[in-house]
Amino acid sequence: MLCAQCNTENIESARFCSACGARLPNGSGKDPDDGRLKRTLRALAKPRHLPGRLGRRRSRRRRKNATAEQLAVRSCKVGLASGIIAVALTLVTVAAYLVFYTFGFKVFDAAIVFIIIFVILVLASRYLSLPFGIGAVVISIDGLRRLRHHPSVPGRGRAVTGLVLGTISILTILLIALLPNPFFKRLEPVSSFDGRYYEWQWQFGDWSDTVGPICALDAEHVWALCSGIDFEDSILFFDGEEWGYQYVEARDEDETAPFSLKDIHALDENHVWAVGTNNTILFFNGERWRKEELPDWAVQQTLISVTAADAEHVWAVSNSSIIFFDGSGWSVQSAEFPRLHSISALDSSHVWAVGYDSCVFFDGYSWTDHSAGAPAGFYKVFALDTEHTWFTGSREIYLFDGSRWTKQFEASGIITSLFFQDTNHGWAVGSTVSEEKEESWSSLYFFDGSAWNVDYESPKQDSYSLCPFRTMDSITASDADNVWVCGNGIYHGSRWHLPD
């Protein structure tokens, strides 16, 4: 065909001149590149290249034009693939559970990158394996249904395999769903456990709470110090029915607390003292807590322990001094004995204080050193009467009868607290750490008037788990049938059991 503009000869089927691009008499007038562009767009519209609206339309058209045999084969292949993915995700979930149930939170000693990848895999496998399993079962059943009408078409084995794998994945995930979450298996408090002498019931707290020290007047007046994730320090109160927050320290603008409480002592329901860092002394008058101001002479220090004989004889100790409250104000009573961290008053003229290097006694007039003849390195002291005062070393418990020292007991680990109701009812708690085996356990001891015995010893555990106690920090009692022990939570001991 001859072009009217340049007189170039073109083939009969051409619509545009090959030399100048002019439209030939039988052409449409479109640009010659439109043909190539249209072919390119048509190729890109295929689902494997353009997964958009054009691609979905093309895919639907292909499925519509597919034969029944092709759809049956496709269902079998997709069902098998879904089943394999579901089983793979299920195996990851099972492996994660086995790791946590076996090693607990030791897994978090690994690198942070491993932790992130591991957590992502656990979450993905647990929450994706069930949908893939259900999809494998549904699609495989659809493939088998289609193959019934085309028995000569291959693929039945794939459909059956996909169905079996999907069913296994679903049943496994449903079984795992009935088990406790592995992340919190060792963090949830144990509701109760039996000791040799007492049955212990959980009352308050979880893995995030650090509770203690604790003190009790009776079964309806119990106080405990507590710190947790959401707050720095608080004071808990038990009214005989439930625990509640009686005082919560507000944080500063920089989200830090102005002080940290270390000890609490209740004289009666209208006279309760709590002491802590930065010269902090809190007093409860039966209605509300208030912070008591120390005189200007007071140096910045941490008050570690507090005790009271009556409302006009209250003592607190720090690493540098012994301070005294006479009913109207606080004053330094002695700065001669450093590094004290426990004090116990029997009355206004019988007060004991101990520390790493000191064992001192107040007779109503002055403090005197009683370290001569006494074992070194006391940690806690509890005065019951003039002939029964107990002291703890690192692992030992000593009795001072007014004239001589007697070693009564040596525990397997560090004793952190002791309390006596009378000469026939005493308790102590402590924790043991084995660095060689990287495990620890907590112990609760009972004194029946003649000997110390283990009331409860937790299973050996890694340092991140609770079984039920990660630590036992403090113990108190209002009578022989109402005992409270705390650490990561608070447990109440009751229901007397006779020894074996």
C-alpha positions in Angstrom: 0.0 0.0 0.0 1.4 3.4 -1.0 1.7 6.2 1.5 0.2 9.5 0.3 2.8 11.6 2.1 6.1 10.0 1.4 5.2 7.6 -1.4 6.7 4.7 0.5 5.3 1.2 -0.3 3.9 -0.7 2.7 2.3 -4.1 3.0 -1.4 -4.4 2.5 -2.2 -5.2 6.2 -0.3 -2.2 7.5 -2.3 0.6 9.1 0.6 3.0 9.4 3.5 4.0 7.1 6.7 2.3 8.1 8.8 5.4 7.0 6.9 8.4 8.2 4.3 6.9 10.5 1.3 8.4 8.7 -2.0 6.7 8.9 -2.8 4.6 5.8 -6.3 4.7 4.3 -7.3 1.4 6.1 -5.6 2.4 9.4 -7.2 3.5 12.7 -5.1 6.6 13.2 -3.5 5.5 16.4 0.1 5.8 17.2 2.1 2.8 15.9 3.6 2.3 19.4 0.1 1.7 20.8 0.2 -1.9 19.6 3.4 -2.7 21.6 2.0 -0.8 24.6 -1.2 -2.8 24.5 0.7 -6.1 24.3 2.9 -5.0 27.2 -0.1 -4.1 29.4 -1.8 -7.4 28.5 1.3 -9.3 29.6 1.5 -7.3 32.8 -2.2 -7.9 33.6 -1.4 -11.6 34.3 -1.6 -12.4 38.0 2.1 -13.3 38.3 3.1 -9.8 37.3 0.3 -7.5 38.4 -1.5 -8.7 41.5 -4.0 -5.8 41.4 -7.5 -5.4 40.0 -6.4 -6.4 36.5 -4.6 -9.5 37.8 -7.5 -10.6 39.9 -9.9 -10.2 37.0 -7.5 -12.2 34.8 -7.2 -14.9 37.5 -11.0 -15.1 37.9 -11.3 -15.5 34.1 -8.8 -18.3 34.1 -10.6 -20.1 36.9 -13.9 -19.7 35.1 -12.4 -21.2 31.9 -10.6 -24.0 33.8 -12.0 -27.5 33.4 -13.4 -29.5 36.3 -10.3 -31.8 36.2 -7.9 -28.8 36.5 -9.9 -27.4 39.5 -9.8 -30.8 41.2 -6.0 -31.1 40.8 -5.5 -27.6 41.9 -7.5 -28.2 45.1 -5.4 -31.2 45.9 -2.2 -29.3 45.4 -3.3 -26.3 47.5 -4.6 -28.6 50.3 -1.3 -30.5 50.5 0.7 -27.2 50.6 -1.6 -25.8 53.3 -1.2 -29.0 55.3 2.6 -28.9 55.1 2.7 -25.2 56.2 0.3 -25.9 59.1 2.4 -28.8 60.3 5.6 -26.8 60.0 4.1 -23.9 62.1 2.7 -26.4 64.6 6.2 -28.0 65.0 7.6 -24.5 65.8 4.9 -24.0 68.4 5.6 -27.4 70.0 9.3 -26.7 70.0 8.8 -23.4 71.7 6.6 -24.9 74.4 9.1 -27.7 75.1 11.9 -25.1 75.4 10.0 -23.0 77.9 8.7 -26.0 79.9 12.2 -27.5 80.1 14.4 -24.5 80.6 12.0 -21.8 81.8 13.3 -18.3 81.4 16.9 -19.3 81.0 16.2 -19.0 77.3 16.3 -15.2 77.8 20.0 -15.5 78.7 20.5 -15.7 74.9 21.2 -12.8 72.6 18.5 -10.2 72.1 18.4 -10.9 68.4 17.6 -14.6 69.1 14.9 -13.6 71.6 13.2 -11.3 69.1 13.3 -14.0 66.3 12.2 -16.7 68.7 9.2 -14.7 70.0 8.1 -13.8 66.5 8.3 -17.4 65.5 6.3 -18.5 68.5 3.5 -15.9 67.9 3.4 -16.6 64.2 3.3 -20.3 64.6 0.7 -20.4 67.3 -1.7 -18.0 65.7 -1.2 -19.0 62.0 -1.1 -22.8 62.3 -4.7 -23.1 63.1 -6.0 -21.1 60.1 -3.7 -23.0 57.8 -4.8 -26.3 59.3 -8.4 -25.5 58.8 -7.7 -24.3 55.3 -5.9 -27.6 54.5 -8.8 -29.7 55.7 -11.4 -27.6 53.8 -9.5 -27.5 50.6 -8.5 -31.1 50.7 -12.1 -32.2 51.2 -13.1 -30.0 48.3 -10.4 -31.7 46.1 -11.6 -35.2 47.2 -15.2 -34.2 46.4 -14.2 -33.0 42.9 -12.2 -36.2 42.3 -15.2 -38.3 42.9 -16.6 -37.2 39.6 -13.2 -37.7 37.8 -11.7 -40.9 39.2 -9.0 -41.0 36.5 -7.5 -37.6 37.5 -4.4 -38.0 39.7 -4.2 -36.2 43.0 -6.1 -38.2 45.5 -3.0 -39.0 47.5 -2.2 -35.3 47.8 -5.6 -34.5 49.0 -5.6 -37.3 51.6 -2.1 -36.2 52.9 -3.2 -32.6 53.1 -6.3 -33.7 55.0 -4.3 -35.7 57.5 -1.7 -33.0 58.0 -4.4 -30.3 58.5 -6.2 -32.5 61.0 -3.0 -33.2 63.0 -2.2 -29.5 63.1 -5.7 -28.6 64.3 -5.8 -31.2 67.1 -2.2 -30.3 68.2 -3.0 -26.6 68.4 -6.3 -27.2 70.3 -4.4 -29.4 72.8 -1.7 -26.8 73.3 -4.4 -24.2 73.8 -5.5 -26.1 76.9 -2.1 -25.8 78.4 -0.8 -22.7 80.3 0.9 -20.1 78.2 4.7 -21.0 78.4 5.7 -17.3 78.9 3.7 -17.2 82.1 3.7 -20.8 83.2 6.4 -20.1 85.8 5.1 -16.7 86.7 1.6 -17.4 87.8 1.3 -17.8 91.5 0.6 -21.2 92.9 -2.8 -21.1 94.7 -1.8 -23.3 97.6 0.8 -25.8 98.8 1.2 -28.0 101.8 4.0 -27.8 104.3 4.9 -30.2 107.0 3.1 -28.1 109.7 1.0 -25.6 107.7 -1.2 -25.4 104.6 -0.3 -22.2 102.7 -2.8 -20.3 100.6 -2.0 -17.5 98.1 -3.5 -14.1 99.0 -1.8 -11.4 97.0 0.7 -10.6 94.3 2.4 -12.1 91.2 5.8 -12.4 89.6 6.0 -8.6 89.1 5.5 -7.7 92.8 8.2 -7.7 95.5 6.6 -7.8 98.9 8.2 -7.4 102.3 8.9 -6.8 105.1 5.5 -7.7 106.7 4.1 -7.3 110.2 0.9 -8.3 111.9 -1.1 -7.3 115.0 -3.9 -9.8 114.6 -5.8 -11.6 111.8 -7.5 -8.4 110.7 -4.5 -6.0 110.9 -1.6 -6.9 108.7 0.7 -4.5 106.9 3.3 -5.2 104.2 5.6 -3.1 102.0 5.3 -3.7 98.2 7.0 -2.5 95.0 5.9 -3.4 91.5 6.1 -2.5 87.9 3.4 0.2 87.9 4.7 1.9 91.1 7.8 2.3 93.1 6.7 1.8 96.7 3.4 1.2 98.5 2.0 -0.1 101.8 -0.5 -2.9 101.7 -3.1 -3.6 104.4 -5.1 -6.8 105.1 -8.4 -6.3 107.0 -9.1 -10.0 107.4 -10.8 -10.4 104.1 -8.6 -9.0 101.3 -5.4 -7.0 100.7 -5.5 -3.5 99.5 -3.3 -0.5 98.9 -3.3 1.8 102.0 -0.5 4.1 100.8 1.1 4.6 97.3 4.0 6.9 96.9 3.6 9.3 93.9 6.4 9.4 91.4 8.3 12.6 90.5 8.0 14.2 87.0 11.0 12.1 85.8 9.1 8.9 86.8 11.3 8.2 89.8 10.2 7.8 93.4 11.6 10.1 96.0 12.4 7.2 98.4 12.3 3.4 98.8 10.8 1.8 102.0 12.9 -0.8 103.8 11.0 -1.8 107.0 7.6 -1.5 108.8 6.6 -2.1 112.4 3.1 -1.9 114.0 2.8 -1.2 117.7 -1.0 -1.1 117.5 -3.6 -0.2 114.9 -3.0 3.5 115.6 0.8 3.5 115.7 2.6 2.1 112.7 6.0 3.2 111.4 7.7 2.6 108.0 11.2 3.7 107.2 13.4 3.9 104.1 15.9 5.8 102.0 16.5 9.6 102.2 15.7 9.8 105.9 12.2 8.7 105.2 9.9 7.9 108.2 6.2 7.4 107.6 3.7 7.2 110.4 0.1 5.8 110.4 -2.2 7.2 113.1 -5.1 4.9 112.3 -6.6 7.1 109.6 -3.9 8.1 107.2 -0.2 7.9 106.5 2.0 11.0 106.9 5.7 11.7 106.4 7.5 12.8 109.6 10.1 15.5 109.3 13.6 15.0 110.8 15.5 17.9 112.3 17.9 19.9 110.2 20.9 18.2 111.8 19.9 14.8 110.2 22.4 13.7 107.6 21.1 12.0 104.5 20.9 8.3 105.2 19.0 5.1 104.6 16.9 3.8 107.6 17.0 0.1 107.4 15.0 -1.2 110.4 12.5 0.2 112.9 11.0 -1.1 116.2 8.9 0.3 119.0 8.4 -0.6 122.7 5.5 2.0 123.1 4.4 5.2 121.5 7.2 7.1 123.3 10.0 4.7 122.7 10.7 4.1 119.0 14.0 3.3 117.4 15.4 3.1 113.9 18.8 2.2 112.6 20.9 3.0 109.6 24.4 2.3 108.4 25.7 5.2 110.5 23.5 5.8 113.6 20.7 4.8 115.9 17.9 7.4 116.0 15.2 7.6 118.7 11.6 9.0 118.9 10.4 10.1 122.4 6.9 10.9 121.5 7.6 14.4 120.4 10.6 14.3 118.0 13.4 12.3 116.6 17.0 12.6 117.7 20.3 10.7 117.3 20.8 8.4 120.2 24.1 6.8 119.2 26.5 7.1 116.2 29.1 4.9 117.8 28.1 1.6 116.0 28.1 1.7 112.2 26.6 -0.7 109.7 23.6 -1.8 111.8 20.7 -3.2 109.9 18.3 -4.8 112.3 16.7 -3.7 115.7 14.2 -5.3 118.1 12.8 -3.8 121.3 11.4 -5.9 124.1 10.6 -2.9 126.2 12.1 0.6 126.8 15.1 -0.9 128.6 15.8 -4.1 126.6 16.6 -3.2 122.9 19.0 -5.1 120.6 20.6 -4.0 117.4 22.9 -6.0 115.2 25.0 -5.5 112.1 28.0 -7.0 110.2 30.4 -5.8 112.8 28.3 -5.1 115.9 25.9 -6.6 118.4 24.7 -3.8 120.8 22.3 -3.6 123.6 20.3 -0.7 125.1 19.5 -0.9 128.9 17.4 2.2 129.1 20.4 4.5 129.6 23.0 3.8 127.0 24.1 1.5 124.2 26.8 -1.0 125.0 28.7 -3.4 122.8 27.9 -7.1 123.3 30.1 -8.4 120.5 32.5 -10.1 122.8 31.8 -13.8 122.9 29.0 -13.4 120.3 29.3 -14.9 116.8 30.3 -12.4 114.2 28.2 -11.1 111.4 24.6 -11.0 112.5 21.9 -10.2 110.0 18.6 -10.2 112.0 17.5 -10.1 115.7 14.2 -10.9 117.4 13.7 -10.3 121.1 10.8 -12.3 122.7 11.7 -11.9 126.4 14.8 -11.4 128.5 15.8 -15.0 128.3 14.9 -15.6 124.6 16.5 -13.5 122.0 17.3 -15.0 118.6 19.9 -13.8 116.1 20.6 -14.9 112.6 24.0 -15.0 110.9 24.4 -15.9 107.3 22.9 -19.4 107.7 22.9 -19.9 111.5 20.3 -19.2 114.1 21.6 -18.4 117.6 19.7 -18.1 120.9 20.9 -15.8 123.7 19.4 -16.7 127.1 20.7 -13.7 128.9 24.1 -15.1 129.7 25.3 -17.4 126.9 25.0 -18.0 123.2 23.7 -21.3 121.7 23.7 -22.3 118.1 20.3 -23.8 117.4 20.2 -24.4 113.7 22.2 -24.1 110.5 20.2 -23.7 107.2 21.2 -24.6 103.7 21.1 -21.0 102.6 20.9 -17.4 103.7 18.2 -16.8 106.4 16.4 -13.5 105.5 13.8 -13.2 108.3 12.6 -14.8 111.5 9.6 -14.3 113.9 8.5 -15.8 117.2 5.0 -15.9 118.6 6.2 -17.7 121.8 8.9 -20.1 122.8 7.1 -23.0 121.0 6.2 -21.2 117.8 8.9 -19.7 115.7 9.4 -19.3 111.9 12.3 -18.4 109.6 12.6 -18.1 105.9 15.6 -18.1 103.5 16.9 -18.9 100.0 19.6 -21.1 98.7 21.5 -20.4 95.5 23.7 -23.0 93.8 26.0 -21.2 91.4 27.5 -24.4 90.1 24.1 -25.8 88.9 22.6 -22.4 88.3 19.5 -23.2 90.4 18.0 -21.9 93.6 15.2 -22.8 96.0 13.5 -21.3 99.0 13.0 -22.7 102.4 10.5 -22.2 105.3 11.5 -23.4 108.8 9.5 -24.0 111.9 10.6 -24.1 115.5 8.4 -26.2 117.8 10.1 -25.4 121.1 12.7 -28.1 120.8 14.2 -28.1 117.3 14.0 -26.4 113.9 12.5 -28.3 111.0 11.8 -27.6 107.4 8.1 -26.8 106.9 8.4 -26.3 103.2 11.1 -26.3 100.6 10.4 -25.3 97.0 11.5 -27.4 94.1 14.9 -26.5 92.7 14.3 -23.9 90.0 16.1 -21.5 87.7 16.3 -18.0 88.8 13.4 -16.8 86.7 10.6 -19.2 87.9 8.2 -19.4 90.8 7.6 -22.8 92.4 5.7 -21.2 94.2 8.3 -18.7 95.7 11.2 -17.3 93.8 12.3 -15.7 97.1 11.1 -15.7 100.7 12.0 -12.4 102.2 9.9 -11.9 105.3 7.6 -13.7 107.7 5.2 -12.7 110.5 2.4 -14.1 112.6 -0.5 -12.9 114.7 -0.9 -16.2 116.4 0.1 -19.8 115.9 -2.7 -20.4 113.4 -2.2 -17.2 111.3 1.2 -16.9 109.6 2.1 -14.8 106.6 5.2 -15.2 104.4 6.0 -12.9 101.5 8.5 -12.5 98.7 7.0 -12.5 95.2 3.5 -12.4 96.6 1.9 -13.1 100.0 0.9 -16.5 101.3 -1.1 -17.2 104.5 -0.4 -20.3 106.6 -3.1 -22.0 108.7 -4.6 -25.4 109.5 -2.2 -26.8 111.9 -0.6 -30.1 110.9 1.1 -32.3 113.5 4.6 -33.3 112.7 5.3 -36.6 111.1 
